[in-house]
Amino acid sequence: MSPTSSNEDLKEGTARRKPPGRTGRRSPLVRFLARRVLTALLLAVGITLVTFVLTNMVPGDPVSANLGQRALGDPAIVAQWRAEHGLDKPLPQQYLLHLQGVLQGDLGTSQQSHRPVLDDLAESVPATLELAGAAILISLVAGVAFGVIAALRRDRLSDHVLRVISLIGISVPTFWLALTAFYVFFYRLQVTPGSGRIDPGMSPPPQVTGLYTVDSALAGQWDVFSSAVGHLITPALVLALYTIGLLTRFTRSAVLEVLGQDYVRAARAKGLPPRVILFRYVLRSALVPIITVAGLAFGSLLSGTVLVEAIFAWPGVGQYAYKSATTLDLPAVMGVGLVVGGVYLVINLIVDVLYGVIDPRVRLQ
């Protein structure tokens, strides 16, 4: 074989090869995310089933809760009301109709407000999201900082003080703290505004996101922005105190565990600056348990603000859920259950994604 033909065969074989990175296999991170998204979709269907079953197991008759005594005495009116709300059909058929409506973006009509449940939730969810978002932001900044300081100054005075503060934050009941804060700072000292999201004489900003602080800033209404921030501070701090204590303890424990690892000792032996060791080695390794706790805490803040919202007259999901439950408004109760379940699904998905980004070992499992 001549050298010329050999070179031509070599060039042809090289041209047939696939370019680097196009092997037809997806990256580990893409496969990891695909599995998590598929799991989230399956769990979403399970949430609709669990929400429907638990709601219909609640003792009580929605007909009696929504109709007056005179209407209850008329079987025709009762039958008409049950037919209008789909309560005359078997439970499996009711669930299939409910699932079909959810897939189409229809959560039913509230039996109390006579409005679509989705419209009611579109007004109440942003209020709770704004409150819980401010609380978790405060918690992350303060809790992680306190935990790192306590770990770096282990068994010193500052460590003991921060541990006591975290224990107080976890132990104090949130409703008692909310009542005390409202009484002291608003009623006695008058240093914070009263209840609600803005001052009574102000009009809400043009709705874009439903968050008064964001919408007022986008509209350039800085007086409304100042009022919204003032009304937000006290309930957000009340909600954040428990999460601050929780994050302080978990951050301290996670950082102390990482500080004892061999690669941290090796980094110190190399003479790396303490700031580089802290941010590049210690915090990145300690972020996985911290993210887990923060995600669960944010989900609980979104779904467990009933008492704080009631004390501060905050028109959020907690208030809406309480009113719906006391009147046996089944479509509204199921709508709130779907929102809460969806919140946990989204947060867990975000946490899983952050796992894969921060720790490559997770995405390879």
N, C-alpha and C positions, 0 to 999 in steps of 0.2 A: 504494500500500500504506500502510495506516495505521500510525502509530507504535506502536500497541498490538500489532498482529500482528507487527511487526518485532522488538519486544522479546521476544515469546513465542518466535519462531523462534530468536533468539539464546540464550535460556535453554535451549531444547531441544537446540540444538547443543552448548552447554557441558556439558549433562548427559550427552550421549553420549560425550564425550571420556573417555579413560582417565585415571585419576588419575596424578600424577607417580610415576615409579619402577615402574609396572606396564606396561611396554612389551612384555612377552612375551619379552624377551631376558635371558639370564642375565648376571650380572656377570662381568667378566674373571677374577676370582679363582675363581669357581665353575667356569667352563670350564677354567681351568688345572688345578684340582684333579681334575676329572673325567677329563681326559686322563692325568694322572699315575696315578690309581687304575686306569684301564683298562690302562695300560702295565704296572703292577705285577702285575695279574692274569695278563696274557699271559706275563710273565717267570716267574711262579710255576709255570705249567705247563711252561715250558722248563726250569726248575730240576729238576723231577721227572724229566724225560727225561734230562737231562745226568747227574744223580746216579745214575739207574738204569744208564745205559750205562757210565759210568766204574767203577761198583762191580762190574759183571759183567765188565769187562775186566781186573780185578786178577788177576795170575797166582796160581794156587793152587786147590785143590779144597776147598770148604767141607765136603764129606763127610769127607775125610781129617782136617781140622782139628777136627772135632767128634765123630767116632766113634773108638773105640779100635781097636787092631790086630785083635783077635778079631772085632769087629763088621764091620770092613772085609772080612774073609774070607768073610762070608756075603752072597751077592748079594741074598737076600730082605730082609735087614735094611737094606742099602744102598738098595734100591728103595723100601722102605717109608719110610725117612727122607727120600729125595728127594721122594716123593709128599706127605708131610706138610708139607714146606716149599715145595711148588710148583715144585721144580727140574726136574721131569720134563716140564714144558710148554715150548713154544717161547717164545723171548724176547719177541716181540711180545705174546703172550698174558700172559706174566708181567708185562710193563709195564702192560697194561690192568688187570690185577687189582691191581697195586700202586697205580695211579692211582685206581682205584675205592676202595681202602682208605683212601688219603690223603684223598679227598673226604669219606669217612665218619668221619674221625678215627681210623682204624685204621692204625698204622704197622707192624703185624706183631708177631710174638713173638720176643724175643731167644733165640738158640740157646744162649746161655750161662746167663743168669739164668732162662730159661723164664718170663719175665714179659712183659707187653706193653711194647714199646719206649716207648710214650708214657708209661707209668708210670715207667720208668727215667729218661727225660728230664725228667719232672716233678720228680724229686729232684735231678738234677745241674744243670739249667739255672739254677734260682735261685741256686745256690752260685756259679756263674760270673758270673751277672748281678750279684750283690752285689759280687764282687771287681772286675769290670770297671767297674761303676758308680762305686765308690769311686775307682778309678784315674783314670777320665775326669773326675770332679769335681775331684780334686786337680790334674789336668793343665790343665783349663780355667782354674781360678783362678790357678795359678802361671804357666802358659805365656802367657796373655793379659796378665797383669800385667807379667811380665818383658819381653814383646815391646813393650808400650807404653812402658815405661821406657826400653828400649834405643833405641826410635825417637825419643822426645822428647829424649834425651841422646846424640844421634848423635855418634860419634867421640870420646866422652869415656871416662873410665876405667870408669865403670859400664857403658857400652855394650860395651866390650871384654871385661869380666869376664863379663857375661851371655852374650855370644856364645861365649866359651870354654866356659861351663857347658853351653850348648845343644849345642855340638859334642861334648862329653864324653857327654852323655846319649844322643845319637844313635849314638855310636861304640861305647860299652861293650856287650858282649853281655849280653842279659837273663839267660841261664842262669848266667853267671859272677857277675853281680851278685847274683842270688838266692842262690847258694851262699855267697858272701862275706857277705851280710847275715845269713843264717841262722847261719853259723859265728860271726861277730863278736858280733852282738847277742843271740843266744840261748845259744850254747854258751860263749863266753868271758865276755861282760859280764853275761849273764842279766838283761837289761833288757826283753826282749820275751818273750811266751809262745812255746811250741813250735808244733808242727804241728797241723793240724786247724782247725776253725771255732770250737770252744769248749774249755774245759778238760775233761780226761778224766772227772772226777767229776761233771760237770753233765749234766743232761738237756736236750735241745733244747726250745725254747719251743713252745707250741701252734701248729701250722702254719696260717697265714693266707695269707701271700705266699710262704713259703719262704725269705725273707731273715731270718736270725737277728737282725740288729740291729733290723729293723722289727717282727718278731713278738714279740721280747722286750719292746720298748718298749710295744707294744699290750697285752701281758699284764701289764705292770707288774713284770716280773722284771728289776730293774735290775742284779742281780749277773750274770745271764746276758748282759745288754746290755753291761756293762763287759767281760766276757770276750770276747764276740764282736767288739767294737771293737778290743780289744787284739790278737786274732789276725788282724784284718783289716789293721791299719796297715802292717806290714812288707811283705807281698806286694803290697799296693796301691801303696805307694811304689816298690817295685821295678818294677812294671809301668808306673807313671806317669812314670818318669824319661825313657824314650825319647820318650813323647808330649809331655812338657814341653819337651824340646829341639826337637821338631818344631814345636810350636805357637809357641814363642818366635821361631823364625826366620821362620815364615810371618806371624806377627802384626807383627813388626818391618818386614818387607818391605811388607805391606799398608798399615800406618799411614804409612810413609814415602811411599808412592805417593799416598795421599790428602792428606797434608800439603802436597804440591806443587801441588794443584789450585787453580784460580782462586777457587772459591767459599769455600775456606778462607782465602785471602788477603783476600777481601772481608769475611768475618766478622771477621777481625782488624782490618781497617781501620775497621770500624764500632765497634770498641771493645768487642766482646762479651767476657765473662769467659773465661779459658782453659778452665775446667771445662765451660762450655756448649759451646764449640767442640769440645772433645775428645769429649764424650758425644753431642752432638746431630748433629754433622757428621762428625767423623773416624771414630769407632768404628762408627757405623751404616753408613757406606759401606764400611768395611773388614771388616764382619762376613761378607760373602758368601764370600770365600776361606777365612776362619777356620772358618766352619761346615762347609764342604766337608772340610777337613782333619780337623776334630773328628769328623765323622760317619764318615769312613773309619777313623780311629784307633779309635773305639769299636767298630766292626765287627771290626777286627783284634784288639782286646783280647778280645772275646767268643769269637772263634774260634781264637786263637793262644796260649792260656794253658797249653799242655800241660806245658812244662818247669817253669814256676813252680808249677803245681798239683802236679806230681810231687814237687818239692823240699819244698814246705810241706804235703804230704799233704792237699791241698784237693780234696774230692770233687766236682769239677765236670765240665763237658762234655769238657774236655781229657783227663782221666783215663778217662772212659767211652769216648771215641773211640779212645784208645790201646789199651785192653783189647779193644775190639771189632775193631780192625784186626788185632791180633796173633793173634786166634782166627778170623779170617775170618767174623765174625758179620755176614752181609750185611744182614739187616733193621736191625740196630743202626747199621751204617755208613751205610746210606741214610737212617736217621732223623736221624743227626747232620748229614749233608749237607743235608737239608731244613731243619734248624734253622739252620744257618749261612747257607744261602742266604736263608731267610726273614728272618734278622736284617739282612742287607745290604739286602734289599728294603724292610723297614720303615724302616731308617735313611735310605736314599736318598729314600723318600717323605716322611719328616719334614723332611729337608734341603730338598727341593723346595718343601714347604709354607712353610718359613721363608723361602726365596728370595722367594716371592710376597708374603709378609707384609712383609718388610723392603724389598724393591726392587720398586716397582710396574711398572718396565719389564719385568721378567721375565714377569709374568703376561699382558702384552700381546703377547708375541712369538708 
